[in-house]
Amino acid sequence: MASATPVYLLKTRASPSDAYEKLLKDFHDDIHLDTFEPIFVPVMEHQMREEGTSFLKRLLKLGSINIKPNATYGGLIFTSQRATEAFASVIRECQGAGHVL
């Protein structure tokens, strides 16, 4: 069996269980595909989290998130308004620095 496909979730894992994690891990059972491995990247608390946003900036600058065959990741899933705001902030910062995304 192929290794699990990583799916980045720009959110903190909910406790004691996370509905997105369960959905992604159970999804393959329903349609008999490779498994998904949810990876949580906390990007905000009440403020931006530098380690999460730096990681996202790196992925965007390298073109790692893309639909092209050589891309590392095929997309992003936004699970909250705060995650969307963090992403928009990273995009503005990258564009302000002259990075083409």
N, C-alpha and C positions, 0 to 999 in steps of 0.2 A: 504494500500500500504506500502511496506517495505521502510525503510529509505534509503536515497541516499547513494551510495557507494562512499567513498572519493577517489579521484585520486590526488596524489601529483604531481605538476608540478614544477620542479626545474628552476623557472624563475620568473621574475617580471611580473605582469599583465600589458599587453599593454593598452594604453589609447588612445582613449576613450573606445574602446572595444577590447577584446582579441579573436582572431580566435580560439584558443584552447578551451577557455572557452565556446564559442558558440558551437563548434563541440561536446564537451562532454555533454553539457546540451541538445542539440538537438538530440543526437545520440539515446537516448532511444525512442524518438517519432517514429523514422524510423523502429525500430525492436521490439517495445513494451516490452522493458526490464525495470528493475528498473532504476532509474535516477542515474547519476554520479554527484558528487559534486566536482568540481575542487578546489583544495586548492593550492595556490601559495606560494612557499617557495623560496624567493630570495636568491641565494647562492653567487652571485658575483655582484659587481659593476665594478670598475676597480681593485678591490682586493676582496679577499674572504670575505664573511659576516659570522662572527663567529656564530651568532644565527642560521643561516640556516645550516651551516656545522655541528655544534654541534648537532642539531636535527637529521640530517642524520646519524651521527656517532652513536647516541643512537639507532635509528631504526635498523641499521646494527648489532650492538653489541647484541641487544636483539633478533635478528632473526625475527623482525617484518615484514620484506619484504621477502616473500617466497611464494611458490605455495602450501604449506601444508595447510590443512584445519584449523589449529589453528593460522595461521598467521594473523596479523592485516591488512596487505596490500599485494596485489598480484603482484605488480610490480612498476616500475618507468618509466616515460616518459621523455626522454631527448629532449629538444626543441632547443638547441643551442650548438655550439662548447664550449662555456664557461661553460655551465652546465656539459658537458661531462668532461671537464678538472677539474672542481671542484669535481666531483664524483671520478675521478681517483686519485686526491690528497687525498681525504678522505680515499679511499681504501689503498693507500700507507701508510698513517699515521696509520691506524688501523693495517695493517700487520706489520709495523715497531714496533708497540707496542706489538706485539705478539698475537693479537686477531685473532681468526679463523673466517673467514667469509664464 
